[in-house]
C-alpha cells in the first residue's frame, strides 16, 4: 500500500503542471527581486531627484501629523514605503498583463476560432446504411408485435 501511495505521489510530482508550477515559483521569486530593484532604486532615485529628497531617503518620506510621539519627536505618516509598494504592484501588474494575459487571451481566441469546424457532411454510403438499419429495426418491431418471424429479410440475389 505504501508503494502504491509513493507511486501515485511520484506520478503527481512528475506531471507537467506541478513541475511547471515549481519553475514559475522560482522565476517569480527572481522577478520579485528585479521589480524591487526597479521600483526602489531606479524609480526611487528618479522620484528623489524630482522631489528634492536625498537619494535613499525616499523610504523615510512622510507627511507630518502634528502629533508628538512619546519620545518627543513629531510623528510622521510614512508615504515612501507605500509609494515603493505601489510601484512594485504597478510594475508586476503591467508585466503580467502585457506579457502573460494578452498573449494567452489571443492564443485562446485563435484556438476558439479554429475549434469550431463546420459540420462534416455524412457520406452517402453511411447515410444509406443508416437508413437501411432504421428500416430493418422498424420492420423487426412491426413483425415482433404481429407474431411474424423476426428474421431479417434477405437481399435479392
N, C-alpha and C positions, 0 to 999 in steps of 0.2 A: 504494500500500500504506500509506503514511504517512497519507493522507487517511482510509482505512478505519479505521486504528487510532485516529485522532483522533475520528472519528465514533463509534466504539464507546466511547471514553472519555467523550465528551460525553453519550451515552445513559446511561452508567453514573452519571455525576455528577448528571444531571438526573432520575434515577429518584427517586421519592418517598422511599425508605428512606434514601438517602445524605443528602439534604437534611435530613430529619427527624433523622438522627443528628448532623449538624453543629449543628443548633439545640439538640439535647439536650446536647451538649458545652458549648456556650456558657452555656446555662441552668444546667448543673451547676457550672460554674466560679463563676458568680454565687451560686449556692446555697451553695457551699462557704464563700464569704466571710460569708454570713449565718449559717451554722451556726457558724463560727469565732467570730464576734462574740457569738452567744448563749452558746456554751459557755464562752468565756474571760471575756468582760466581764460578762454577766448572772449566769450560774451561778457564775463565779469570785468575783464580788463577794458573791453570796449565801453562798457557802461560806466566804469570808473573814470575813464578819460573824458567821457561826455559830461558826467555829473560833477567832476572835480574832486571826487573821492580818491584817496590814495589807493594804488593798486594793492589788492589783498585785503583791503579794509571793507570791501563790499559786504562781506558776511556780517559786519557789525553795523551796517547802515540801519537806522531805525527812526521812528517818529517819537519825539519826546512826549510823554504822557502828562507831565506836570506833577507827577506824584513822586515823592521822595521815598526811597526804599529804607529798610531798617538799617542798612549800612551807611545811610546818609547821602548816597548817590542818587541822582534822579533816575527813575525807571524809563526804559525806552521800549517801544513796541518794535521788535526786530522785523525788518522788511527784507533784509538781504537773503536770509535762508529761504524765505518764501519765494523771492524772485528766482533764486537758483533752482528751486524745485519746480517752479512754473516753467522755466526754460527747459529743464530736463523733460518734463511732461510733453511740452510742445514739440520738442525735437523727436522724441520717441514716437509720438502720435503721427507726426508728419512722415517719418521714415516708414512706419508700419502701413500707413495709408498708401503712400506713393510706391513703395517697393514690394508690398505684400498684397494688400487688399485690392487695389485697382487691377494689377495683373491677374490675380486669381479670379476676380469677377469677370474680366474679359475672357479668360480661358473657359470659365463655366458657361458664359453666353455662347461662345463658339461651339462648345460641346452640345449645348442645348439645341442650337440650330442644326447641328449635324445628326442629332439623335432622333430627329423627327422624320424618319423615312416615309416616303409615300407608300401607301398600301400596295403590296405586290399583288398583281392580278393572278388569280388562281389559273394554273394551266388548264387547257381544255380537257385533257385526258383525266386530270384529277377531278374536275367538275363532273364529268360523265360518270366516273367511278362512284363518286358520292351520290349521284342521282340514282344509279343502279342499286347501291346499298340501301338507300332510303326506300326505294320501291320494293325491294326484297323484304325489308323489315315490315313494311305496311302489308305486304301480301301474306307474310307469316302471321302477323297479328290478326288479319281477317280470317285466315284459314284456321287458326287455333280456336277462334270463337265459334266456328261453324262445325267443328269436328272433322274437318278435312285434313288430309295428310300435311304434315309440316315440312315435308321435304322440299328443298329448293328446286325451282324449275330448271330444267336442263336447257342450255342454249341450243339453238338449231344447229345441226351439223352440216 
